[in-house]
């Protein structure tokens, strides 16, 4: 097998860099990843809206969803699913270990 899965999860940020209801965006192995903290849980989506490529991590977060700042498409931050069944954003598995946030691409 090739790719990041073989290499394991990648560190994206520290938990202390996250603010509840907001995101931070980091590059991981050439992929822009938006990391969200919501009510003590951490989630990660690719920072690209499947509609027209907008930066999801810059969107408003409300009720467990993020709104793409370009056209308002709404995605569940836990699953990446579009709330109206359109194209889903790519969601990544997240692990928090000793204050650090890791994603598996």
DSSP file (Angstrom, degrees, kcal/mol; ACC not computed):
  #  RESIDUE AA STRUCTURE BP1 BP2  ACC     N-H-->O    O-->H-N    N-H-->O    O-->H-N    TCO  KAPPA ALPHA  PHI   PSI    X-CA   Y-CA   Z-CA
    1    1 A X              0   0    0      0, 0.0     2,-0.3     0, 0.0     0, 0.0   0.000 360.0 360.0 360.0 148.7    0.0    0.0    0.0
    2    2 A X        +     0   0    0      4,-0.0     3,-0.3     5,-0.0     4,-0.1  -0.759 360.0  43.8-117.6 168.1    1.0    3.6   -0.6
    3    3 A X  S >> S-     0   0    0     -2,-0.3     4,-1.0     1,-0.2     3,-0.7  -0.316  98.1 -44.1  99.2-176.5    0.1    6.9    0.9
    4    4 A X  H 3> S+     0   0    0      1,-0.2     4,-1.3     2,-0.2    -1,-0.2   0.765 120.6  69.2 -67.5 -28.9   -0.5    8.4    4.3
    5    5 A X  H 34 S+     0   0    0     -3,-0.3     3,-0.3     1,-0.2    -1,-0.2   0.885 100.6  49.1 -60.4 -36.5   -2.5    5.5    5.7
    6    6 A X  H <4 S+     0   0    0     -3,-0.7    -1,-0.2     1,-0.2    -2,-0.2   0.892 111.7  49.3 -66.0 -38.7    0.6    3.4    5.7
    7    7 A X  H  < S-     0   0    0     -4,-1.0    -1,-0.2     1,-0.2    -2,-0.2   0.616 111.2-131.3 -78.3 -13.0    2.5    6.1    7.4
    8    8 A X     <  -     0   0    0     -4,-1.3    97,-0.3    -3,-0.3    -1,-0.2  -0.226  45.5 -20.2  91.1 178.5   -0.2    6.6   10.1
    9    9 A X        -     0   0    0     95,-0.1     2,-0.4    -4,-0.1    95,-0.2  -0.213  61.2-138.4 -61.1 150.1   -2.0    9.6   11.4
   10   10 A X  E     -A  103   0A   0     93,-3.2    93,-2.7    18,-0.0     2,-0.3  -0.905  16.7-115.8-112.9 139.2   -0.4   13.1   11.0
   11   11 A X  E     +A  102   0A   0     -2,-0.4    91,-0.3    91,-0.2     3,-0.1  -0.552  34.5 171.4 -71.3 132.9   -0.3   15.8   13.7
   12   12 A X  E     -     0   0A   0     89,-3.2     2,-0.3     1,-0.4    -1,-0.2   0.717  57.3 -35.3-111.4 -34.8   -2.2   18.8   12.6
   13   13 A X  E     -A  101   0A   0     88,-1.1    88,-3.4    13,-0.1    -1,-0.4  -0.977  62.1 -84.9-171.0 175.4   -2.3   21.0   15.7
   14   14 A X  E >   -A  100   0A   0     -2,-0.3     3,-2.0    86,-0.2     4,-0.3  -0.725  34.8-122.2 -93.2 150.4   -2.5   21.1   19.5
   15   15 A X  G >  S+     0   0    0     84,-2.6     3,-1.8    -2,-0.3    85,-0.1   0.849 112.9  65.1 -57.7 -33.8   -5.8   21.0   21.2
   16   16 A X  G 3  S+     0   0    0     83,-0.5    -1,-0.3     1,-0.3    84,-0.1   0.615  92.7  62.3 -67.6 -11.0   -4.9   24.3   22.8
   17   17 A X  G <  S+     0   0    0     -3,-2.0     2,-0.3     2,-0.0    -1,-0.3   0.536  90.0  89.3 -86.8  -8.0   -5.0   25.9   19.4
   18   18 A X    <   -     0   0    0     -3,-1.8     2,-0.4    -4,-0.3     5,-0.1  -0.710  58.8-160.7 -97.5 141.5   -8.7   25.2   19.0
   19   19 A X    >   -     0   0    0     -2,-0.3     3,-2.0    18,-0.0    18,-0.5  -0.974  36.4-100.8-116.7 132.6  -11.5   27.4   20.0
   20   20 A X  T 3  S+     0   0    0     -2,-0.4    18,-0.2     1,-0.3     3,-0.1  -0.250 107.3  14.9 -55.3 130.0  -15.0   25.8   20.5
   21   21 A X  T 3  S+     0   0    0     16,-3.6    40,-0.4     1,-0.3    -1,-0.3   0.544 115.6  82.7  83.5   8.2  -17.2   26.5   17.5
   22   22 A X    <   -     0   0    0     -3,-2.0    15,-1.4    15,-0.5    -1,-0.3  -0.775  65.1-133.5-132.0 177.4  -14.3   27.6   15.2
   23   23 A X  E     -C   36   0B   0     34,-0.3     2,-0.4    -2,-0.2    13,-0.2  -0.905   2.3-149.9-131.8 161.8  -11.7   26.0   13.1
   24   24 A X  E     -C   35   0B   0     11,-1.9    11,-3.2    -2,-0.3     2,-0.5  -0.963  18.2-143.6-122.6 147.7   -8.0   26.1   12.3
   25   25 A X  E     +C   34   0B   0     -2,-0.4     2,-0.3     9,-0.2     9,-0.2  -0.950  24.4 167.7-116.3 129.7   -6.7   25.2    8.9
   26   26 A X  E     -C   33   0B   0      7,-2.5     7,-3.4    -2,-0.5     2,-0.5  -0.953  34.1-117.8-135.5 154.4   -3.4   23.4    8.4
   27   27 A X  E     -C   32   0B   0     -2,-0.3     2,-0.5     5,-0.2     5,-0.2  -0.828  28.0-174.9 -94.8 131.3   -1.7   21.7    5.6
   28   28 A X  E >  S-C   31   0B   0      3,-3.0     3,-2.0    -2,-0.5   -16,-0.1  -0.971  71.6 -27.0-128.6 114.2   -1.0   17.9    6.0
   29   29 A X  T 3  S-     0   0    0     -2,-0.5     3,-0.1     1,-0.3    -1,-0.1   0.863 128.5 -46.4  48.9  41.6    1.0   16.1    3.3
   30   30 A X  T 3  S+     0   0    0      1,-0.2     2,-0.5     0, 0.0    -1,-0.3   0.495 117.8 112.0  83.7   3.8   -0.2   18.7    0.7
   31   31 A X  E <   -C   28   0B   0     -3,-2.0    -3,-3.0     2,-0.0     2,-0.5  -0.945  66.1-132.1-113.1 128.1   -3.9   18.6    1.8
   32   32 A X  E     -C   27   0B   0     -2,-0.5    15,-2.8    -5,-0.2     2,-0.4  -0.676  29.0-167.6 -77.8 124.3   -5.5   21.6    3.5
   33   33 A X  E     -CD  26  46B   0     -7,-3.4    -7,-2.5    -2,-0.5     2,-0.6  -0.960  14.6-152.5-120.9 128.0   -7.4   20.3    6.5
   34   34 A X  E     -CD  25  45B   0     11,-3.2    11,-2.4    -2,-0.4     2,-0.5  -0.889  14.6-160.2 -97.8 122.6   -9.9   22.3    8.6
   35   35 A X  E     -CD  24  44B   0    -11,-3.2   -11,-1.9    -2,-0.6     2,-0.4  -0.907   7.7-165.6-108.7 127.9  -10.0   21.1   12.2
   36   36 A X  E     -CD  23  43B   0      7,-2.8     7,-2.5    -2,-0.5     2,-0.5  -0.878  13.4-156.8-116.0 142.6  -13.1   21.9   14.3
   37   37 A X  E     + D   0  42B   0    -15,-1.4   -16,-3.6   -18,-0.5   -15,-0.5  -0.983  20.0 171.9-115.9 121.1  -13.7   21.8   18.0
   38   38 A X  E >   - D   0  41B   0      3,-2.9     3,-2.2    -2,-0.5   -18,-0.1  -0.962  68.2 -27.0-135.0 116.8  -17.4   21.5   19.0
   39   39 A X  T 3  S-     0   0    0     -2,-0.4     3,-0.1     1,-0.3    -1,-0.1   0.847 126.6 -46.7  50.0  41.7  -18.5   20.9   22.5
   40   40 A X  T 3  S+     0   0    0      1,-0.3     2,-0.3     0, 0.0    -1,-0.3   0.372 117.6 107.7  86.5  -4.8  -15.3   19.1   23.4
   41   41 A X  E <   -D   38   0B   0     -3,-2.2    -3,-2.9     2,-0.0     2,-0.4  -0.797  58.4-142.4-105.2 151.4  -15.1   16.9   20.4
   42   42 A X  E     +D   37   0B   0     -2,-0.3     2,-0.3    -5,-0.2    -5,-0.2  -0.934  20.9 174.9-118.5 135.5  -12.7   17.4   17.5
   43   43 A X  E     -D   36   0B   0     -7,-2.5    -7,-2.8    -2,-0.4     2,-0.4  -0.892  13.3-152.7-133.4 160.8  -13.4   16.8   13.8
   44   44 A X  E     +DE  35  92B   0     48,-0.6    48,-2.5    -2,-0.3     2,-0.3  -0.994  11.7 176.6-142.8 135.2  -11.6   17.4   10.5
   45   45 A X  E     -DE  34  91B   0    -11,-2.4   -11,-3.2    -2,-0.4    46,-0.2  -0.940  42.9 -96.9-127.5 151.9  -12.7   18.1    7.0
   46   46 A X  E     -D   33   0B   0     44,-2.9     2,-1.4    -2,-0.3   -13,-0.3  -0.520  39.6-122.5 -63.5 138.2  -10.8   18.7    3.8
   47   47 A X  S    S+     0   0    0    -15,-2.8     2,-0.4    -2,-0.2    -1,-0.1  -0.121  84.3  94.4 -81.0  41.8  -10.7   22.5    3.5
   48   48 A X  S    S-     0   0    0     -2,-1.4    42,-0.4     7,-0.2     2,-0.3  -0.965  70.4-137.7-137.4 117.2  -12.4   22.3    0.0
   49   49 A X     >  -     0   0    0      5,-2.6     4,-2.2    -2,-0.4     5,-0.1  -0.566  13.8-139.6 -70.5 132.6  -16.1   22.7   -0.6
   50   50 A X  T  4 S+     0   0    0     -2,-0.3    -1,-0.1    37,-0.2    38,-0.1   0.645  95.1  67.2 -69.9 -11.9  -17.2   20.1   -3.2
   51   51 A X  T  4 S-     0   0    0     36,-0.1    -1,-0.2     1,-0.1    -3,-0.0   0.994 133.0 -25.1 -70.9 -64.2  -19.5   22.7   -4.7
   52   52 A X  T  4 S-     0   0    0      2,-0.0    -2,-0.2     0, 0.0    -1,-0.1   0.115  94.8 -90.2-142.3  24.4  -16.9   25.1   -6.1
   53   53 A X     <  +     0   0    0     -4,-2.2    -3,-0.1     1,-0.2     3,-0.0   0.626  64.8 165.8  83.6  13.7  -13.8   24.7   -4.0
   54   54 A X        -     0   0    0     -6,-0.1    -5,-2.6     1,-0.1     2,-1.3  -0.181  49.3 -98.8 -61.9 157.6  -14.5   27.3   -1.3
   55   55 A X    >   -     0   0    0     -7,-0.2     3,-2.2     1,-0.2    14,-0.4  -0.639  36.5-171.0 -82.0  92.1  -12.5   27.3    1.9
   56   56 A X  G >  S+     0   0    0     -2,-1.3     3,-2.3     1,-0.3    -1,-0.2   0.838  79.6  65.2 -53.5 -38.4  -14.8   25.4    4.3
   57   57 A X  G 3  S+     0   0    0      1,-0.3   -34,-0.3    -3,-0.1    -1,-0.3   0.644  96.0  57.6 -64.0 -14.0  -12.6   26.2    7.3
   58   58 A X  G <  S+     0   0    0     -3,-2.2    -1,-0.3   -11,-0.1    -2,-0.2   0.432  90.2 104.8 -92.2   0.0  -13.4   29.9    6.9
   59   59 A X  S <  S-     0   0    0     -3,-2.3     2,-0.2    -4,-0.2     9,-0.2  -0.309  81.0 -93.0 -82.9 164.1  -17.1   29.3    7.2
   60   60 A X  E     -F   67   0C   0      7,-0.5     7,-2.6    -2,-0.1     2,-0.5  -0.514  35.6-144.7 -71.9 138.4  -19.5   30.0   10.1
   61   61 A X  E     +F   66   0C   0    -40,-0.4     2,-0.3     5,-0.2     5,-0.2  -0.932  30.0 157.4-109.5 128.2  -20.0   27.0   12.5
   62   62 A X  E >   -F   65   0C   0      3,-2.8     3,-1.7    -2,-0.5   -41,-0.0  -0.967  61.3  -6.8-153.3 132.4  -23.4   26.6   14.0
   63   63 A X  T 3  S-     0   0    0     -2,-0.3     3,-0.1     1,-0.3    -1,-0.0   0.851 128.9 -50.4  52.5  41.4  -25.3   23.6   15.5
   64   64 A X  T 3  S+     0   0    0      1,-0.2    13,-2.2    12,-0.1    14,-0.5   0.580 120.1 101.3  78.0   9.3  -22.6   21.1   14.5
   65   65 A X  E <   -FG  62  76C   0     -3,-1.7    -3,-2.8    11,-0.2     2,-0.4  -0.905  59.5-144.3-125.4 154.4  -22.5   22.3   10.9
   66   66 A X  E     -FG  61  75C   0      9,-2.6     9,-2.6    -2,-0.3     2,-0.5  -0.955  12.8-144.5-116.4 139.0  -20.1   24.5    8.9
   67   67 A X  E     -FG  60  74C   0     -7,-2.6    -7,-0.5    -2,-0.4     7,-0.2  -0.896  22.1-120.8-103.6 122.9  -21.4   26.8    6.2
   68   68 A X     >  -     0   0    0      5,-3.2     4,-2.0    -2,-0.5   -12,-0.1  -0.429  19.1-138.7 -60.1 131.0  -19.1   27.3    3.2
   69   69 A X  T  4 S+     0   0    0    -14,-0.4    -1,-0.2     1,-0.2   -13,-0.1   0.683  94.5  57.2 -70.0 -15.9  -18.4   31.1    3.0
   70   70 A X  T  4 S-     0   0    0      3,-0.1    -1,-0.2     1,-0.1    -2,-0.0   0.945 131.5  -5.6 -80.9 -48.3  -18.7   31.2   -0.8
   71   71 A X  T  4 S-     0   0    0      2,-0.1    -2,-0.2    -3,-0.0    -1,-0.1   0.315  93.1-108.5-134.4   6.8  -22.2   29.9   -1.4
   72   72 A X     <  +     0   0    0     -4,-2.0    -3,-0.1     1,-0.2    -6,-0.0   0.575  52.1 166.7  79.9   8.9  -23.5   28.8    2.0
   73   73 A X        -     0   0    0     -6,-0.1    -5,-3.2    -5,-0.1     2,-0.5  -0.368  29.5-138.2 -58.1 139.8  -23.5   25.0    1.4
   74   74 A X  E     -G   67   0C   0     -7,-0.2     9,-2.2    -9,-0.0     2,-0.4  -0.896  22.3-176.2-113.5 127.1  -23.9   23.4    4.9
   75   75 A X  E     -GH  66  82C   0     -9,-2.6    -9,-2.6    -2,-0.5     2,-0.5  -0.956  30.7-119.8-125.6 139.7  -21.9   20.4    6.0
   76   76 A X  E  >  -G   65   0C   0      5,-2.7     4,-3.0    -2,-0.4   -11,-0.2  -0.650  23.2-146.9 -70.6 123.0  -22.1   18.3    9.2
   77   77 A X  T  4 S+     0   0    0    -13,-2.2   -33,-0.3    -2,-0.5    -1,-0.2   0.774  93.6  54.2 -69.1 -23.8  -18.6   18.6   10.7
   78   78 A X  T  4 S+     0   0    0    -14,-0.5    -1,-0.2   -35,-0.1   -34,-0.2   0.872 128.1  13.6 -76.2 -37.2  -18.6   15.1   12.1
   79   79 A X  T  4 S-     0   0    0     -3,-0.2    12,-0.3     2,-0.1    -2,-0.2   0.645  89.3-126.7-113.7 -20.5  -19.4   13.3    8.8
   80   80 A X     <  +     0   0    0     -4,-3.0     9,-3.0     1,-0.3    -3,-0.1   0.374  58.4 149.0  83.9  -4.9  -18.9   15.8    6.0
   81   81 A X        -     0   0    0      7,-0.2    -5,-2.7    -5,-0.2     2,-0.3  -0.367  52.2-119.9 -66.9 138.6  -22.4   15.1    4.8
   82   82 A X  B >   -H   75   0C   0      4,-0.6     3,-1.8    -7,-0.2    -7,-0.2  -0.612  21.0-129.7 -73.4 136.5  -24.2   17.9    3.1
   83   83 A X  T 3  S+     0   0    0     -9,-2.2    -1,-0.1    -2,-0.3    -8,-0.1   0.692 106.5  45.2 -67.6 -16.8  -27.4   18.6    5.0
   84   84 A X  T 3  S-     0   0    0    -10,-0.3    -1,-0.3     3,-0.1     3,-0.1   0.143 121.3-101.5-111.5  18.6  -29.6   18.5    1.9
   85   85 A X  S <  S+     0   0    0     -3,-1.8    -2,-0.1     1,-0.1     3,-0.1   0.609  79.0 130.1  78.5  12.8  -28.0   15.3    0.4
   86   86 A X  S    S-     0   0    0      1,-0.2    -4,-0.6    -5,-0.0    -1,-0.1  -0.035  72.3 -36.2 -81.4-164.7  -25.8   17.0   -2.2
   87   87 A X        -     0   0    0     -6,-0.1    -1,-0.2     1,-0.1     2,-0.2  -0.253  68.0-128.5 -58.2 136.9  -22.0   16.2   -2.5
   88   88 A X        -     0   0    0     -3,-0.1    -7,-0.2    -7,-0.1     2,-0.2  -0.565  12.4-121.1 -87.5 150.0  -20.3   15.5    0.8
   89   89 A X        -     0   0    0     -9,-3.0     2,-0.5    -2,-0.2   -40,-0.1  -0.569  41.3 -96.4 -79.2 153.5  -17.1   17.2    2.0
   90   90 A X        -     0   0    0    -42,-0.4   -44,-2.9    -2,-0.2     2,-0.3  -0.629  42.1-160.6 -77.0 121.4  -14.2   14.8    2.7
   91   91 A X  E     -E   45   0B   0     -2,-0.5     2,-0.3   -12,-0.3   -46,-0.2  -0.799   2.2-151.7-102.4 145.7  -14.1   13.9    6.4
   92   92 A X  E     -E   44   0B   0    -48,-2.5   -48,-0.6    -2,-0.3     2,-0.2  -0.870  23.1-106.4-115.8 149.0  -11.0   12.5    8.1
   93   93 A X  E     -B  104   0A   0     11,-0.8    11,-1.9    -2,-0.3     2,-0.4  -0.544  39.7-153.8 -69.2 137.5  -10.6   10.3   11.1
   94   94 A X  E     -B  103   0A   0     -2,-0.2     2,-0.4     9,-0.2     9,-0.2  -0.935  14.9-174.4-121.0 138.9   -9.3   12.3   14.1
   95   95 A X  E     -B  102   0A   0      7,-2.5     7,-3.2    -2,-0.4     2,-0.5  -0.997   9.9-156.8-128.4 136.2   -7.3   11.1   17.1
   96   96 A X  E     +B  101   0A   0     -2,-0.4     2,-0.4     5,-0.2     5,-0.2  -0.968  20.2 170.7-113.1 124.7   -6.5   13.3   20.1
   97   97 A X  E >   -B  100   0A   0      3,-2.6     3,-1.9    -2,-0.5    -2,-0.0  -0.972  63.7 -22.0-140.2 120.8   -3.4   12.1   22.1
   98   98 A X  T 3  S-     0   0    0     -2,-0.4     3,-0.1     1,-0.3    -1,-0.1   0.853 127.8 -46.1  51.4  42.5   -1.6   13.9   24.9
   99   99 A X  T 3  S+     0   0    0      1,-0.3   -84,-2.6   -85,-0.1   -83,-0.5   0.482 116.5 109.8  84.4   2.3   -2.9   17.3   23.8
  100  100 A X  E <   -AB  14  97A   0     -3,-1.9    -3,-2.6   -86,-0.3     2,-0.5  -0.881  59.9-138.5-114.4 146.4   -2.2   16.9   20.1
  101  101 A X  E     -AB  13  96A   0    -88,-3.4   -89,-3.2    -2,-0.4   -88,-1.1  -0.888  21.6-173.2-104.5 128.4   -4.7   16.4   17.2
  102  102 A X  E     -AB  11  95A   0     -7,-3.2    -7,-2.5    -2,-0.5     2,-0.3  -0.928   5.0-162.6-121.1 144.0   -3.9   13.8   14.5
  103  103 A X  E     -AB  10  94A   0    -93,-2.7   -93,-3.2    -2,-0.4     2,-0.6  -0.943  13.2-142.5-124.2 150.5   -5.7   13.1   11.3
  104  104 A X  E       B   0  93A   0    -11,-1.9   -11,-0.8    -2,-0.3   -95,-0.1  -0.957 360.0 360.0-108.9 118.7   -5.6   10.1    9.0
  105  105 A X              0   0    0     -2,-0.6  -100,-0.1   -97,-0.3    -1,-0.1   0.460 360.0 360.0 -84.7 360.0   -5.8   11.1    5.3
